[in-house]
Amino acid sequence: MTVKVIGAGLAGSEAAYRLAGLGVDVELYDIKPRKFTPAHKNENFGELVCSNSLKGKDPFSNACGLLKEEMRILGSLTMEAAANSEVPAGGALAVDREKFAAYITKKLQSRKNIKIICREVSQIPEGWCIIATGPLTTEGLSRSISNICGGQLHFYDASAPIVSRESINFSKCFTGDRYGKGGDDYLNCPLTKEEYENFTEELVKAERADLHSFEKGEIFEGCMPVEVMAARGKDSLRFAMLKPVGLRDAEGNKFYAVLQLRKENGEGEAYNLVGFQTNLKFSEQKRVFSMIPALENADFLRYGVMHRNTFINSPACLNADFSHKLRPELFFAGQITGVEGYVESAASGILAAIHLYEKLNGREPQIPQNTTVCGALSAHIAGANADFQPMNANFGILKAPEKTIKDKKQRYAYLARRAIENITEYKQKLNIY
């Protein structure tokens, strides 16, 4: 039995390498080196496009660091390549991009049961397959994916920031929906006239992230960044994202402007800033959005992003094992599923390969617990979500501790210890190592 893996980025490379290591024959398809997307330049596989950083190292204070540790336990090619190409970067894991991609390519080429085929795939193949074509999937394959996903294919990523519940100043906000409808799903963060004017002034002046040339003028067609809206006039946000109409606190007070926060998960451990799609640099998001009184001490679990990114509405199309709901032999992996970031994409490739291998051998796939980052990301792509957006690794998506731990460092350390223990147990239960 041969499994086709489409795309040799981080997710596809991980999936192909894992399946080959389990004795499965793999056909790995990629358009390189005959053709390149607008973002790619390196002929090798596993190319890092935007940055050479894989984010934080420490698993006990950084969720991406924890995910790296989970991946090492599961035997990650990405982590192996990073260890062999690391460059100094303080608390972050950064790599020499050329050496990193060359290492991954050499490892894939060394597997005799991986057949590398350099050509474009424009239709989803029949049979066992993993689609891992990333945020710049070519036009023909995008149409094929769109067809099988009911037209639910997004061509850009416009995500608002997410903050942890515990970091919100509840003395400076109130619950309720507009005109008294709904329950406590929304937190309303009011601003006075002076606070609003200071906020919008800094928002307009804030430094924005650079875009690739092929993204400019394209990704904002369906969604206006909050900083662009603010530049259109001093009251523009009061008629849009910060509209106060219909919002009063328990005493019946009206407000000059109001930001709404909406629960990001069922447990209510994280909230997103409604309508705050933004292209500001992360440091500027922290600085400016913390000017909102209720967010003065906000812990940002995820910053807002706006960039070219093809991804499917995974909750409508995929199971938690990354397989398609209507075609159990078809799997997806990487950013196209709605995981955000290098490490997250690579992790999904590992998981998709493990789950496919279990199905291939007549076993029901085992999903990691949502006490692990791997399991929490799996739950995110399959969980009911009417406003699905890509997600990166953060402690807010993990199942809450069994007991209240107020100190953030202690809570993160507890979550990390529990995740490492549970992913180790998961590995042992798989019985494939």
Beta strands, then each sheet from edge to edge (+ up, - down):
strand 1: 2-6
strand 2: 25-30
strand 3: 53-56
strand 4: 86-87
strand 5: 92-95
strand 6: 114-118
strand 7: 129-131
strand 8: 153-159
strand 9: 162-164
strand 10: 174-175
strand 11: 186-191
strand 12: 257-263
strand 13: 270-273
strand 14: 300-302
strand 15: 305-312
strand 16: 330-332
sheet 1: 6+ 2+ 1+ 7+ 16+
sheet 2: 3+ 5- 4+
sheet 3: 8+ 15-
sheet 4: 10+ 11- 12+ 13- 9+ 14-
end
